Amino acid sequence: EAETLYRRLITLREKALGLNHPDVAASLNGLATLYLEQRRVAEAEPLLKRSLAIREKTFGPKHPDVASSLNNLGSLYQTQGKYVEAELLLRRSLAISEKIFGPNNTRLAPAMHNLARLSESQGNSAEAERLYKRSLEILGSTLGPNHPEIISPLDALATLYLGQRKYSEAEALYRRSLAIRETIPIMQRNELS
């Protein structure tokens, strides 16, 4: 049903606003995200590419919405095993966000996290660790050390350490993640799983 609603919204926005309006790009991105959640990668890719093209044309190459689109497409390419393309897009996304928001803004976290995952998948554990830690530092100093958004990079860094057989470091991070989860109301916990 969500797919039908997104498609209808895209059609309505295209008719009312034109094919290259930023609101169309946002709807395309939403539908692509739905497809990614359903593992329909091949259907998501053209939507993300079109969304990126609209945003670049409308806002220019160094806009936060462009950075978001680059991050989404880079993440998709990583899923497809297109590591070179993924890295270029993710690094560009991070650079745009750093320039716009500064080096300590939470909006850097998604690109850092995706770059860390990419580095990890390519066997560059040191770079992955650096990026996970930097993401944790930014999120922790900005949102607080027990904010739910810290759970994902905590778990990712713990998993990296587990793979490196750094069991005590991994355990400490998993325990911290669990402690944060336990402070979250049950309804919110289900959303984080």
N, C-alpha and C positions, 0 to 999 in steps of 0.2 A: 504494500500500500504506500509506503514511503517513496518508493521509486516512482509510482504513478503521480504522486503529489509533486515531487521534484520536477518530473518531466512537464507537468502542467504549468508549474511556476516558471520554468525556463521558457516555454512557449509564450506564456502571457507577458513575461518581461521582454522577450525579443520583439513581440508585436507592439508593445506600448513604448519601449525605450530604445529599441534598435538592437541589432545583432552584436554590437561591440560596446555595450554599456557595462560599467563595472558591476551593476547589480546582476546582470546575466552571468558575469564571471563568478560572482559569489555563489549563484545557484548551481553553476556547472561544478564548482569546487565541492559544494555540498553533496551533489549526486555522486561525484567521484569518490568522496569519502565513504559514502554508503556502499558503493561497489567494492572499495578496498576492505571494508569490514566483512563483506560477503565473499572475499577472495576472488572477485571478478576483476582482476588486474588489467586484462586486455581491454575491458570496457572503460576502465577508469582513465587509462593513459591518454586517449584523445581528448577527454574532457579536461584533464589537468593541463594539457598542452594549449588548448584553446583558452582556458581561463588565464594562463600565464601570458599568452599573446595579447589578450584584451587588456590585461592590467599593465603590461609594459607599454603598450600603445597609448593607453589613457594616462597613466601616471608617470611614465618614464622608467628607466632601468633601476632606480635607487629608491624605491618606495616600499614601505612596510608590507603592503599587500603583495608586491612582487616578491619580496623575501619569503612570505608565507607560501606563495605558489611554487617558488623554487624549492623550498623545503619539502613540500608535498610531492612534487615530481621527483626530486632526488631520492626520497624515501621509497617511492614506487620503483625507481630504477634499481635501487639496492635490492629490493625484493626480487626483481627480475635477474639479478646477477650482473647488471650493467654497472660495474663498480667505478669505472673511470668517469662515466657520465654522471653517476650519482655523486661522486666526490666533488666534481666541478660545480654542480648545482648547490650542494650543501655548503660548500665553502663560500660560494657567492652569496647565498642566503645569510650566512653568519656575518660576512663582511658588511653587507648592507645594514643588518640589524645593529651591529656594533657601531657603525658610523652614525646611525640615526639615534639610537637609544643610549649609547655609551657602553663601556665594558662590563658594567655590573647590573644590567637590567634583566629581569626574568624573561623577557621576550627572546633572549639569546638561547635559553635552555633547550627548546625543541631542536634547533639546528645542531647544537652541541651534542645533544643526546644521539641524534641520528648519525652524526659524524663519528661519535664514539662507537656506536654499533657497527658502522662500516669499517672502522679501523680494526675493531675486534674480529670481525668476520674475515679480514684480510691478514690476520695474524700479527697485527701491530698492537700488541697489548699495552705497551708504554704510552702510546698516543691515546688509546682508548681510556686508560686509567686517568691520564691527565685531563681529558675532556669530561669524563664522569665527575671527577673531583671538582673541576671548575664549575660545572653545572650545579653540583651540590653546594659549593661555596656561595654562588650567586643566589640560589633559591633560599638557602639557609639564612644568609645575611639580610635578604630582602623580606622574606615571608616569615622567618622565624624557624628555629631548628626542628620544630615538630609539626610543620605544616604538611598536609597530605600530598602536596605536589612533590615533596622530597622522596616519597616512597619509590617512585619509578627509578630515579638515578641511584638510590640506595640499593635497590634490588639488582640493578644492572651491574653496579660495581661489585656487589657481593658475589654475583654469578661469575664475573670475570675472575675474582680472587679464588673462587671455588675451582675454576678450571686451571688455575695456576697452583693449586694445592696449598694456597695460603688460607688454611682452614680457620685459624683463629680470627683473622681479619674478616673473612666472609661471615663467620658466625656473629661477630660483633655488629656488622651491618644488618644482617637479617634480624637480629634481636631488636635493633633500633627501629627498623621498618615495622616489625610486629608491634612494638610498643606504640608507635604512632597510629597504626591501624586500630589498636584497641581503644584509642581515645576518640575515634570517629563513630558517630551514630551508625547503627546497623544499616539504615537505608543508604547512607553514603558509602559504606564499605562495599556494598554490592556493586555500586557504580565503579569502584576502583579495581575490582577483581578482573 
